[in-house]
Amino acid sequence: MLLIMETNWLERLAEVLGVGGFLIWGIEAYRKRVRVKLHRIELADDDKYDTLVFEIENVSPSITSLSPSIRIRALPLGEEKKRYRWRSDRWVGAWLDLRAEVKTADRTLPPFTPKRFSATLTKKMEGGDLFSVFFVRVAFVTTQGRILRTRQTHISNPPEPSWAKFWILYVLYRWFGKSIETSET
């Protein structure tokens, strides 16, 4: 009887230590995950309005780098009355899918150091430029970690901290067709 209790006790201790070790490993992996933070995004000071200038920081202890391509989705001005229809797996409508290429060859992001980049659109927009679009969504891809997505009601406004506020403003814009100012003066 005593021998059975000891083996049972040892098995339970091994299970507890194993789960605890896994828990500690999970916490450390979570703390060391690769994260990037966007400090600022704006248009470059040129007449073409096709270049984004942004400052991004790696807020993790490991080195990562930025992908050379940036995805931009935006709603152009004057498209609020366009009808949408559902086709198989997506909405067909006015959203523009744009790509921008990072100009700098050195795209590495050292830990805890903000770095400034500029990216130019790969092809010219039809009927406008980046200043003439609303509800801009920009996706930054890094070699490690998650995709950093930002949402702005206009390219001159700061990024919206809440995705819910962005989509509520978008729905109100689509329903009433009015420009909604969100930047604080």
C-alpha positions as CSV (number, residue, x, y, z in Angstrom):
1,M,0.0,0.0,0.0
2,L,2.8,2.4,0.8
3,L,4.6,1.7,-2.5
4,I,1.4,2.5,-4.5
5,M,1.0,5.8,-2.7
6,E,4.6,6.8,-3.4
7,T,4.4,6.1,-7.1
8,N,1.1,7.8,-7.4
9,W,2.5,10.8,-5.5
10,L,5.6,10.9,-7.8
11,E,3.4,10.7,-10.9
12,R,1.3,13.6,-9.7
13,L,4.4,15.7,-8.8
14,A,5.8,15.0,-12.3
15,E,2.5,16.1,-13.9
16,V,2.4,19.3,-11.9
17,L,6.0,20.2,-12.6
18,G,5.5,19.4,-16.3
19,V,2.5,21.7,-16.6
20,G,4.2,24.4,-14.6
21,G,7.3,24.2,-16.8
22,F,5.0,24.5,-19.9
23,L,3.3,27.4,-18.3
24,I,6.6,29.2,-17.6
25,W,7.7,28.5,-21.2
26,G,4.5,29.9,-22.5
27,I,4.8,33.1,-20.4
28,E,8.4,33.6,-21.6
29,A,7.5,33.0,-25.2
30,Y,4.7,35.6,-24.8
31,R,7.0,38.2,-23.3
32,K,9.6,37.6,-26.1
33,R,7.2,37.7,-29.0
34,V,8.0,40.1,-31.9
35,R,5.9,43.3,-31.8
36,V,6.2,46.5,-33.8
37,K,4.6,49.8,-33.0
38,L,3.7,52.6,-35.5
39,H,4.6,56.1,-34.2
40,R,3.6,58.3,-37.1
41,I,2.3,57.9,-40.7
42,E,1.9,60.9,-43.0
43,L,2.2,62.0,-46.6
44,A,5.5,63.2,-47.9
45,D,5.9,66.9,-48.6
46,D,5.8,66.7,-52.4
47,D,3.2,67.6,-55.0
48,K,2.4,64.1,-56.2
49,Y,0.9,62.7,-52.9
50,D,2.1,59.2,-53.7
51,T,4.7,58.7,-51.0
52,L,4.0,57.7,-47.4
53,V,6.5,58.5,-44.6
54,F,6.2,56.5,-41.4
55,E,8.1,55.8,-38.2
56,I,8.0,52.3,-36.8
57,E,9.6,50.8,-33.8
58,N,10.4,47.2,-32.8
59,V,9.2,46.8,-29.2
60,S,10.6,43.3,-28.7
61,P,14.0,42.1,-27.6
62,S,14.8,40.3,-31.0
63,I,15.7,41.9,-34.3
64,T,13.2,41.8,-37.1
65,S,12.8,43.5,-40.5
66,L,10.1,45.1,-42.5
67,S,8.7,43.6,-45.7
68,P,9.5,45.7,-48.8
69,S,5.8,45.8,-49.8
70,I,3.0,47.6,-47.9
71,R,-0.7,46.9,-48.6
72,I,-3.1,49.9,-48.6
73,R,-6.9,49.7,-48.9
74,A,-8.8,52.9,-49.2
75,L,-12.1,54.4,-50.3
76,P,-11.8,57.1,-52.9
77,L,-13.8,60.3,-52.8
78,G,-17.1,60.4,-54.7
79,E,-17.7,56.6,-54.3
80,E,-20.3,56.9,-51.6
81,K,-23.3,56.4,-54.0
82,K,-21.8,53.4,-55.8
83,R,-24.0,50.3,-55.3
84,Y,-22.5,47.2,-53.8
85,R,-23.5,43.6,-54.7
86,W,-22.4,40.3,-53.3
87,R,-20.4,38.1,-55.6
88,S,-19.5,34.6,-54.4
89,D,-16.9,35.4,-51.7
90,R,-16.4,39.2,-51.6
91,W,-18.1,42.5,-51.8
92,V,-17.7,44.2,-55.2
93,G,-17.4,47.9,-54.7
94,A,-15.2,50.9,-54.5
95,W,-12.3,49.8,-52.3
96,L,-9.0,50.5,-53.9
97,D,-6.2,47.9,-53.3
98,L,-2.8,49.6,-53.6
99,R,0.7,48.5,-53.0
100,A,3.6,50.7,-51.9
101,E,7.3,49.7,-52.0
102,V,9.7,50.8,-49.2
103,K,12.5,52.8,-50.7
104,T,15.2,52.0,-48.2
105,A,17.3,48.9,-48.8
106,D,18.1,48.5,-45.0
107,R,14.7,47.6,-43.5
108,T,16.0,46.0,-40.3
109,L,14.3,47.0,-37.1
110,P,16.7,46.8,-34.1
111,P,15.1,46.4,-30.7
112,F,13.6,49.5,-29.1
113,T,14.8,52.0,-31.7
114,P,12.3,54.0,-33.8
115,K,13.2,54.0,-37.5
116,R,11.8,56.3,-40.3
117,F,10.9,54.9,-43.7
118,S,9.3,56.1,-46.9
119,A,7.2,54.1,-49.3
120,T,6.0,55.0,-52.8
121,L,3.0,53.6,-54.6
122,T,3.9,51.0,-57.2
123,K,1.3,52.3,-59.7
124,K,-0.6,55.6,-60.2
125,M,-4.1,55.8,-58.7
126,E,-6.9,56.3,-61.2
127,G,-8.5,59.7,-60.7
128,G,-6.6,61.0,-57.7
129,D,-3.9,60.5,-55.2
130,L,-3.5,59.4,-51.6
131,F,-4.8,62.7,-50.3
132,S,-8.1,62.1,-52.0
133,V,-9.1,58.9,-50.2
134,F,-11.0,58.2,-47.0
135,F,-11.0,55.2,-44.6
136,V,-7.4,54.1,-45.3
137,R,-6.2,50.8,-44.0
138,V,-2.4,50.1,-44.1
139,A,-0.8,46.7,-43.4
140,F,2.9,46.5,-42.4
141,V,4.3,42.9,-42.6
142,T,7.5,42.0,-40.7
143,T,9.6,38.9,-41.1
144,Q,8.6,37.6,-37.7
145,G,5.5,38.3,-35.6
146,R,2.1,39.5,-36.6
147,I,1.0,41.9,-39.3
148,L,0.6,45.5,-38.0
149,R,-2.6,47.0,-39.3
150,T,-3.6,50.6,-39.0
151,R,-6.9,52.4,-39.7
152,Q,-7.3,56.1,-40.5
153,T,-10.4,58.0,-41.5
154,H,-8.2,60.2,-43.7
155,I,-4.5,60.0,-44.4
156,S,-3.9,63.4,-42.7
157,N,-5.6,62.2,-39.4
158,P,-3.8,60.1,-36.8
159,P,-4.5,56.3,-36.8
160,E,-7.7,55.3,-35.0
161,P,-6.9,53.5,-31.7
162,S,-10.1,51.5,-31.9
163,W,-11.2,49.3,-34.8
164,A,-14.8,49.6,-33.7
165,K,-14.7,53.4,-34.0
166,F,-13.2,53.2,-37.5
167,W,-15.9,50.8,-38.8
168,I,-18.8,52.7,-37.1
169,L,-17.6,55.9,-38.8
170,Y,-17.3,54.0,-42.1
171,V,-20.9,52.7,-41.8
172,L,-22.2,56.2,-41.0
173,Y,-20.3,57.6,-44.0
174,R,-21.8,55.0,-46.3
175,W,-25.3,55.5,-45.0
176,F,-25.4,59.3,-44.9
177,G,-22.7,60.1,-47.5
178,K,-21.2,62.8,-45.4
179,S,-17.6,63.4,-44.5
180,I,-17.0,62.9,-40.8
181,E,-14.2,64.8,-39.2
182,T,-12.4,62.9,-36.4
183,S,-9.2,64.8,-36.0
184,E,-9.0,66.8,-32.8
185,T,-8.0,70.4,-33.1
